[in-house]
Amino acid sequence: MQRHALVTGGAGFIGSHLCDRLAADGWFVTIVDNLSSGSRDSVAPLLASGQARLLECDVRETHRFAPLFREVGGVFHLAAEVSVARSVEQPVLCADVNVLAFVELLQLARERSVPVVYASSSAVYGNRDDAAIGEDAPPAPTSPYGASKLADEAFARAATDSFGVPTVGLRFFNVYGPRQNPDGDYAAVVPAFIRAALSGKAPQIHGDGRQTRDFVFVSDVVRALAESALRAADLAGDVLNVGSGTATSILELARITAGCADGSPLPPVFLPRRPGDIRNSCADIRKMRTALGMNGSTPIGEGIAETARWFRTREHPLKGLNEHE
């Protein structure tokens, strides 16, 4: 019998890449997505081939996909309100989508102990001065978004300990790659910078640009998700950093993405720092490498070049796709 996976947020940026990987590995995929930030176009080839189906609904409507838990062999939970700035503006919405919906999903997984691999975030760490942040660093989220992800980890661990549900949380650092949203007030920085370079505009930097991030290419994140599902029984209740292990300043990112420009790049425009933004972030990925057997990651120059090629092949890059910082 063909393996069946449920992917919430599966039409989004990371989710659509994950669905491609699962289908290539022989899974049939049910995608749960309300398309508020995901795009049907991103999963259209899978839908057309019969390798996936799309259940268009909000992740909070658990009654819509509850029957699937009788047949799925694994759940990948990526649906979320992911913008730090928006979580500051609407913390109740953030908690409703990110925490309460996840608790209901864990309750569904309880009946058959279905493995659940879920997206956490480096935002749980808050502001730290560590050269590289390990999973044992005390959490100190500075935004409702970070707090919601920390709550998810606590509920997931409780589901493992109390109900026997195999859960694995992945603390994503700054994921980037093809299909990422370059538009809107909450757009992720990499596609926004690439869009600016390709259109001959100046990149906009919030703050002084010396803040650092760990930028990890989407294919590396997808591999971590897939490997976590295979090892869910051994990793049950655990959380892992998923990053590149390299800190890159926003000023350096602007320099790298400027290389995508056809002409002379424009100097950055500096804007006020955004509430909830952290100063420095870089992952200690030793645990990820050991637990998931992942050695090496995509160099940022290579990943930026591949992402830029994706944008160049489209006269009107896809809008409305899910950012995930």
N, C-alpha and C positions, 0 to 999 in steps of 0.2 A: 504494500500500500504506500502511495506517495505521502511523504511527510507534509504536514500542513502547519504553516506559521501564521500568526496574527501579528500585524505591525500597525500600531497606532501612530498616526502622523506619517504614514507611509507614502503619502504623495508630496511630502515636503522635501527640503534639500537633502538632509542626511537620510531620511526615510526612503526616498526613491532610489538612492544609490544602494541602500541595504536590500531593498526588494529586488533590484537587479542581481545582486550577489546571491541572494537566497534562491532565486529562480535558476540561476546558473548552476547552483549546487544541487538542484533537483527538488526543491521545495515548491509546493503550491502556496501562494500567499494571499491571504485576505487582508486588504488594506482598509483601515478605519481612519477616515479623515473628513473633516467638515469643509475642506478646501478654502478656509478663511485665509490661510497662508500657503497651503500646498497648491499644486497644479495638476489637473488631470493629464495635461500634456506630458508631464514628467514620467508617468507610468503608462501612457497610452500604448507603447509597444507591448508591454507585458499583458495588458488587458486584451489587446487584439490577438495575442498568441494563445490566450487561454491559460497562461501561467499564473494569472492573478485575477482577483475580482475586487471591486471597489465598493465598500459600504460607506456611503456618504452620510455621516452623522457626527455629532459632537461627541468627544470622548466621555463627556459627562452623561450621555445617554446609554448607560451600560446595559440597559434592558434590550437595546438593539443588537448587541453582539454577544450577550450572555450565552445563548445556546451554542455558540462556536466553541466554548470551553470544553464541551464534551468530545470534541474531535481534534483540536489543535495539539501539536506536540511541543510548541514553544511560543512564547509571547515576547515581543520586542516593544517596549513602551517608550515612544519618542514624542508623543503628542504633548504639547506644553505651551504655556505663555512664556516665551523665552527672553523677552526684552527686559533688561534691567531697568531702563528708564520708565517703561510702561508699568512695571511692577511697583515703582515708587508712586506713580500717579494713581494706580488702581490695585492696591494690595489685596482687597477682598476678592476681586476677580482672579488674581494670581493664586491665592490660596484655594479657591474653588476649583480651578482647572488643574493646578499642579499637585495639590495634596488630596483633596477629598475624592476626586475622580480616581486617583491612583489607589487610594485605600479601597474603594469599591472594586477596582480591578483585582487587587490582591485577594479580596474576598471571593471573587469568582474563581481565581486560580486555586483557592484552598480545597475545593471539592475533589480535584484530581491531582493536586500537587504539580500543576503545570509549571515548568521552569519560566521565570520571568527575568529578562535582562532589560534593565531600564537606564535611561539617561539621567545621570546626576550632573554636577557642574563644578568647575573649579571655583565658582562663586561661593561655595561653602567655606572656603578658607578666609575670605575677606582680605584685608591689607596685611601683608607680611613682608619681612625683609630677607627671608631665606633666599639663597641663590637658587635652590630648587626645593619645591614643597613636596614632602612625602605624605603618604596617606595617614600617618600617625600625628600630623600637625594638628593642634587644637583648632576646631572649626570656629570661625568668628565672622559669619556673613554680615555684610554691610547694607544689603538690600533685601526687600521682601522676596525677590526672586531667589537669592542665595538661601534665605531662610526656608523657602518652600522646598528646595532641593535637599536641604539638611533634614527636614521633616520627612521627606520621602525615604531617605536612607534609614531613618529610625523605624518607620512603619515597615519597610522591607525586612529589616533585621528581625523585627518582632514577628512578622509573618513566617519567617524561616524558623525562628525558635519556638513559636507557639503553635503554628499550623503545619510545619514541615514543608512549606513552599520554597523550592530552591530559587533564591533571588541573587542577582549579581548587579551591582551598581557601577556604572562607569562615569567617572568624573571627567567629562569632556573639558578640555581647555578650549582655545579659540579655533574652531573648525572652519575650514574654508575649502573652496573648490568649485567646479562647474555646477550650475543650476542654483547658485546662491543669489539671494535677492540684493540687487544694487540700488533699490529705490526706497523711498520713504524716510521718515524721521528716525527710524530705528534700524536702518540698514546696517548690516555688518560692515566692518571697515575694509576688508580686503576687496570685495566686489565694488564697493563705493570708490575706492582708490583706482581700481582698474577701469571702471567706467569713466572716471575723470580723466585718466591718462589717454584712453582711446578717443575721447571726445574733445581733447585739447583744453580741458579745464583744470583749475587748481584743486588739489585735494584739500579737504577740510579736516582739520585736526582739532579735537576737543582737548583743551589743556595745552601744556607746553611740548607735547610730543615725546618727552623723555620717558614716559610710562612704558613699561614693557609687557609683552604678551608672549605666550607660547602658542604659535600658530601650527596647527596640525592638519595635514591634508585629509580630505574626506575618505579617500580609499584606505588610509591607515585606520581611521575610525571604524569603517565598515568591517575591516578585518578583525578588529578588537571585538566588535559586537558578535560576529559569527563565531569566533573562537570562544567567547564567553558562554555562548549557548551550548557548545560542545562540552564545556567543562563545568557546567552549572552545578552538578552534583558535588564536585570537589570544592567549588568556590562559594557554595551556598551561604548567604548572609554577608558576603564580603563586598568591599568597594575597591576599585582600582582607578588610578589616574590614567587618562588617555591623552597623551600629548606627544610632542616631538622631543622634549627634553632640552630645548634651546630657547633662550629668551631673545626676543627681537623688539627693539623700540619702535614706536609708531613713526618716528622720523626715519628710521632705517627702512621700515616697510614702505614709506612714501618714496624713498629712493629706489627701492627694488621695483615697485610697480611703475615708477616713472619710465623704466626701461621698456615698457609696453607701448609708449607713445610713438607716434609716427614722426612728430616734430620735436622741437625743444620743449621739455616739460616746464610747467609753471611752478613757481615756489608755492608752498602750502599756505593756506589761509587758516589762521588760528582763531578758534572760537572758545567760549567759556567751557570749563570742565563740567561734565554732566553729573548730576547727583547720583550717588550710588556706585560710580565708577571706582575701581580699585587702581592702585598705583603700579604694582608690579606683580607678575604672575608667571611662573615657570614650573613645569612638572618634573618631579623626580619619577622616572618611569622604570626604575629597576624592577618593581613589583610586577608591572605589566609585562615586561620582557620575560620574567621568570614564569609567571603564572600562565601566560598565554603563548609562550614560545615565539614572541615577536622580537626580532632583532633588526634594528635599523628602521628608519622612517624616511619619508620623502623629503629631500632638502627643500627649503622654502623657495629658492630660486626656480627649481624644477616645477614645484607645485604652482607657483604664480604663473610661470610660462604656460603650463597646461590649461590653467583657468582662463588666462587671457586668450588662448587659442579658441576656447569654447565661446567666449564672448565675440570674438572676431567672426566666427562662422554664422552669427545671427545678426541681421540688420537691426532687429528689435529684440534684445535679450529678454528672456522670459521674466515676467513680472509676477509678483505675489508669491514668491517662493520663500520658504522658511529660513530665516537666519538662525544661527545658533552660536552665540558667543559665550 
